[in-house]
Amino acid sequence: MTTNDSSIKFAYWVPNVSGGLVISKIEQRTSWDIGYNKRLAQIAEASGFDYALSQIRFTAGYGAEYQHESVSFSHALLEATTKLKVIAAILPGPWHPAVVAKQIATINHLTEGRVAVNIVSGWFRGEFAAIGEPWLDHDERYRRSEEFIRVLRGIWTEDNFNFRGDFYRFTNYSLKPKPIDPQPEIFQGGSSRAARDMASRVSDWYFTNGNSVEGIKAQVDDIRAKAKANGHSVKIGVNAFAIARDTEAEAQAVLKDIIDQANPEAVHAFAHEVANAGKASPEREGNWAKSTFEDLVQYNDGFKTNLIGTPQQIAERIVALKDVGVDLVLLGFLHFQEEVAYFGKHVIPLVRELEAKAEAKAGVRVQAAE
């Protein structure tokens, strides 16, 4: 399986939180425990996945009764693998950037640079209230996250670091050892104006919720144009819930079963919280502004990306995403271990074949033009 820097990358959601990736009573042969997750990381690595993304939750809700902490859990997965990169989710507020900078720098050395971070600005007010953390207005949370990222980069690259922001202050602070180069990648998510603008200034990667190819293209074009104006570059990752089966009918039947067995009370509670989060943004929209009940059964609109069908159908849709500027697909599954293995065996090779054909065709066009 041939890959290069231009190949689309694959990541999976780490189930370090109980309840799986859909708010449904359907069987999910997925476990949040460490033994299951170490084996899953090894399967993903062998199957051609590039990244794993751990989740950050502080309180139970929507079926997630148990939650392992993201940084320490990510380190355990890194110790169980040799190539996979693991992205630890970080929530400004509960975490101070000096603590994160030191944690990640150490893990960076212990794992030969395979750790990254995902800065989560936060949308669940009840979670902050439960742990006694102040709740900031929508755009203020993103301003804090931007300062957080600027501070991480400063600590990781400068000696005698000084910073005077609205949220963080540093005076002649030097962290040693600093991370080995290349520096840890910094991811972030969000679909609001504030989230996209922040990505266009400071983040290496921007995660967006699931969407149609047309919807994703609009976001990609917006972010890339703003990033270029800022003298910055940012890569794009999109969320998707994959249901790959031998036939399209089988895949669609699984989707129907997931939705038919959805937990209405939990879905409506989630819908209420995300609606409040969206109304808090100046444009009064957020990640889930146009999500239906069926969309919200998968937390991050993963069904919208439509990676549901045969391996060939899914591979073609992934390449269509790449064609509009997507660099990475972040995947959730119903039964993680067996479905990650199936995806790696049956879908990723088809994606690589389609990429190779497209590159060869582009090369022919270049030669003809010359």
Sequence and secondary structure as in RCSB ss.txt:
>XXXX:A:sequence
MTTNDSSIKFAYWVPNVSGGLVISKIEQRTSWDIGYNKRLAQIAEASGFDYALSQIRFTAGYGAEYQHESVSFSH
ALLEATTKLKVIAAILPGPWHPAVVAKQIATINHLTEGRVAVNIVSGWFRGEFAAIGEPWLDHDERYRRSEEFIR
VLRGIWTEDNFNFRGDFYRFTNYSLKPKPIDPQPEIFQGGSSRAARDMASRVSDWYFTNGNSVEGIKAQVDDIRA
KAKANGHSVKIGVNAFAIARDTEAEAQAVLKDIIDQANPEAVHAFAHEVANAGKASPEREGNWAKSTFEDLVQYN
DGFKTNLIGTPQQIAERIVALKDVGVDLVLLGFLHFQEEVAYFGKHVIPLVRELEAKAEAKAGVRVQAAE
>XXXX:A:secstr
    TTS EEEEE   BTT SBSBSS      SHHHHHHHHHHHHHTT  EEE    SS BTTB  B  HHHHHH
HHHHT SS EEEEEE BTTB HHHHHHHHHHHHHHTTS EEEEE     HHHHHHTT     HHHHHHHHHHHHH
HHHHHHH SSEEEE SS EEEEE  SS   SS   EEEE  SHHHHHHHHHH SEEEE    HHHHHHHHHHHHH
HHHHTT   EEEEEEE EE SSHHHHHHHHHHHHHTB HHHHHHHHHHHHHHHHTSTTS  TTTT  HHHHTBTT
 GGGG  EE HHHHHHHHHHHHHTT  EEEEE SSHHHHHHHHHHHTHHHHHHHHHHHHHHHHHHHHHH 
